[in-house]
Amino acid sequence: MSGAFGAVIRGCGAYVRQRVAAWRTGSRGSQAFLLLVLLALVGVAVGIGALAEVVVPVSLWFLFLMVGTMLLRFVPLLLLVAVLSGVALWTSVESSFATASRTSALVIFAVAIALAVYQSSRQRSGLPMALSEAVLTQLRDRLQRQGVVPPLPEGWRSQSATITANGPSYAGDFLVADLREGRWLEMALVDVCGKGTSVGPQALQFAGALGGLIGALPPAELMAAANGFLLRQESEESLATAVHLKIDLVTGDYTITSAGHPPALHWHLGQRGWSVDNARGMALGVIPEADFEPSRGRLRPGEALMFYTDGVIETAGRDLDDGIDWLRQVALQAVDARGFTGMPRRVLKKVPRGDDDRALLVLERQPLTSPERDTERARSLGA
């Protein structure tokens, strides 16, 4: 008996999961099925009220309206609203309970209906509100997963931190990364012009384009392709700054290509300080033939590269050069205090609050152990 009951429960669970999966497709069939279910529940509520000779409270129709607004597309919602409006009026008038308080409730219900219909009509995606939010969340999660630096070989470590201007996790600052053959690491830190959620769709679109190009093109061609992509958007707001790093994780040799981005900083072990990288270039999406002047160098054990967006260094009353000097000093103090561990977050905590997104990335080549250091010294002496 218990086995049969368990089989029924599993069958019901599988059926519910199947219907939920169908609803997530946004198909007309799934919308029609859900509308029929809601209308059937409305009928059940009216029937119970008639049998029990009680007035169905208006608050119950509010519940149906909320569920419909979240789960139905515009046309099915209009059909549900028409039924709810008729039922609410009928149960109020026919039951002789059209008191002043109930009349006020009906007026408020009518206002709620108008707001729900208006909100549904503004869903330009053509999807229900809950499903639109789910799709946007999936895009955001994909952007965040794409911005995760792949696991690096022993002796290398990357750390990053991001703070959005207005709290939500949709920002114009993003990172794309790619590791090939366990040796060639490429990363691009991008700042799409704009602030907060208004720039989120542009960042998602551009991140998808860069994610497909990084690692497939040389740095200069990658920047040129990204520039062409933004120019084709035919929008005055399709502008971005970017910095691209390609580094050999065996030798530490790197190339930095900048497109109007704040200069990278290089931590030199012997100097105990951050030097300013000299890669320069035009911002993306400005002119068709943008020039980029890359820089080249070598990251030795115990050294690090730091990349950041302009929200980290730009504040009211402080120009770019002063902001870079401020960051170099703060980053120096952070390294002297606790090393590179947790450094991006500690530095961003010292950035004054502003209306721009802030992102900071540190790539560290960790110091060699004593035997390795002796081996390297012996090799250098032998050379």
PEZI-V922841 format. One record per residue. RES is the residue in one small letter. PHI is phi in whole degrees, -180 to 180 (NA if undefined). OMEGA is omega as a letter, one per 30 degrees, with the letter a starting at -180 (* if undefined). Layout:
RES;PHI;OMEGA
RES;PHI;OMEGA
//
This chain:
m;NA;l
s;-65;l
g;-66;l
a;-66;l
f;-64;l
g;-64;l
a;-65;l
v;-65;l
i;-61;l
r;-65;l
g;-65;l
c;-65;l
g;-63;l
a;-65;l
y;-65;l
v;-63;l
r;-61;l
q;-64;l
r;-68;l
v;-64;l
a;-63;l
a;-67;l
w;-64;a
r;-66;l
t;-76;a
g;72;a
s;-71;l
r;-65;l
g;-62;l
s;-67;l
q;-68;l
a;-64;l
f;-62;a
l;-65;l
l;-62;l
l;-62;l
v;-62;a
l;-65;l
l;-65;l
a;-64;l
l;-66;l
v;-61;l
g;-62;l
v;-62;l
a;-62;l
v;-65;a
g;-64;l
i;-63;l
g;-63;a
a;-69;a
l;-68;a
a;-85;a
e;56;l
v;-126;l
v;-86;l
v;-69;a
p;-65;l
v;-62;a
s;-59;l
l;-66;l
w;-69;l
f;-60;a
l;-62;l
f;-62;l
l;-65;l
m;-64;l
v;-63;l
g;-64;l
t;-62;a
m;-77;a
l;-109;a
l;-108;l
r;-77;a
f;-63;a
v;-65;l
p;-58;l
l;-65;l
l;-61;l
l;-65;l
l;-65;l
v;-62;l
a;-61;l
v;-67;a
l;-62;l
s;-63;l
g;-63;a
v;-66;a
a;-62;l
l;-68;a
w;-64;a
t;-68;l
s;-82;a
v;-77;a
e;-68;a
s;-91;l
s;59;l
f;-114;a
a;-78;l
t;-78;a
a;-62;a
s;-66;a
r;-72;l
t;-63;l
s;-62;l
a;-63;l
l;-67;l
v;-64;l
i;-63;l
f;-63;l
a;-64;l
v;-65;l
a;-62;l
i;-62;a
a;-61;l
l;-65;a
a;-65;l
v;-65;l
y;-63;a
q;-63;l
s;-65;l
s;-68;l
r;-87;l
q;-75;a
r;-69;l
s;-74;a
g;78;a
l;-107;l
p;-61;a
m;-59;a
a;-64;a
l;-72;l
s;-62;l
e;-63;l
a;-64;l
v;-64;l
l;-64;l
t;-65;l
q;-63;l
l;-63;l
r;-62;l
d;-64;l
r;-66;l
l;-63;a
q;-69;l
r;-66;l
q;-66;a
g;-86;l
v;-85;l
v;-69;a
p;-61;l
p;-55;a
l;-98;l
p;-62;l
e;-60;a
g;100;l
w;-126;l
r;-150;l
s;-121;l
q;-139;l
s;-147;l
a;-152;a
t;-138;l
i;-129;l
t;-82;a
a;-67;a
n;-119;l
g;100;a
p;-63;a
s;-89;l
y;-102;a
a;-138;l
g;-90;l
d;-96;l
f;-150;a
l;-128;l
v;-124;a
a;-146;a
d;-153;l
l;-125;a
r;-116;l
e;59;a
g;65;a
r;-132;a
w;-96;l
l;-103;l
e;-125;l
m;-140;l
a;-133;l
l;-100;a
v;-124;l
d;-125;l
v;-79;a
c;-62;a
g;130;a
k;-137;l
g;66;a
t;-69;a
s;-64;a
v;-98;a
g;-56;a
p;-59;l
q;-64;l
a;-64;l
l;-62;a
q;-65;a
f;-69;l
a;-63;l
g;-63;l
a;-66;a
l;-67;l
g;-61;l
g;-83;a
l;-99;a
i;-65;a
g;89;a
a;-97;a
l;-127;l
p;-61;a
p;-52;a
a;-64;l
e;-69;l
l;-62;l
m;-65;l
a;-64;l
a;-66;l
a;-64;l
n;-64;l
g;-65;l
f;-62;a
l;-68;l
l;-65;a
r;-75;a
q;-73;l
e;54;l
s;-134;a
e;-67;a
e;-96;a
s;-84;l
l;-127;l
a;-159;l
t;-112;a
a;-153;l
v;-133;a
h;-118;l
l;-122;l
k;-124;a
i;-136;l
d;-88;a
l;-76;l
v;-92;a
t;-97;a
g;88;l
d;-70;a
y;-139;l
t;-129;l
i;-114;l
t;-119;a
s;-115;l
a;-125;l
g;68;a
h;-92;l
p;-55;a
p;-65;l
a;-69;l
l;-119;a
h;-117;l
w;-86;l
h;-98;a
l;-62;a
g;-69;a
q;-90;a
r;52;l
g;-170;a
w;-103;l
s;-100;a
v;-91;l
d;-73;a
n;-107;l
a;-68;a
r;-138;l
g;177;l
m;-77;l
a;-60;a
l;-82;l
g;88;a
v;-100;a
i;-133;a
p;-64;a
e;-101;a
a;-84;l
d;-100;l
f;-131;l
e;-112;a
p;-74;l
s;-118;l
r;-132;l
g;-168;l
r;-135;l
l;-97;a
r;-94;l
p;-56;a
g;91;a
e;-109;a
a;-153;l
l;-116;l
m;-125;l
f;-123;a
y;-158;l
t;-103;a
d;-67;l
g;-63;l
v;-77;a
i;-113;a
e;-97;l
t;-138;l
a;-62;l
g;82;l
r;-135;a
d;-82;a
l;-63;a
d;-64;l
d;-64;l
g;-66;l
i;-66;l
d;-62;l
w;-62;a
l;-65;l
r;-61;a
q;-70;l
v;-65;l
a;-66;l
l;-63;l
q;-64;l
a;-65;l
v;-69;a
d;-64;a
a;-78;a
r;-139;a
g;76;a
f;-83;a
t;-63;l
g;70;a
m;-62;a
p;-55;a
r;-67;a
r;-66;l
v;-71;a
l;-64;l
k;-64;a
k;-90;l
v;-75;l
p;-60;l
r;-61;a
g;-151;a
d;-106;l
d;-126;l
d;-69;a
r;-132;l
a;-140;a
l;-143;a
l;-131;l
v;-125;l
l;-110;a
e;-117;l
r;-101;a
q;-71;a
p;-61;l
l;-77;l
t;-74;a
s;-58;l
p;-61;l
e;-66;l
r;-65;l
d;-66;l
t;-63;l
e;-63;l
r;-64;l
a;-65;l
r;-65;a
s;-66;l
l;-68;l
g;-68;l
a;-70;*
//
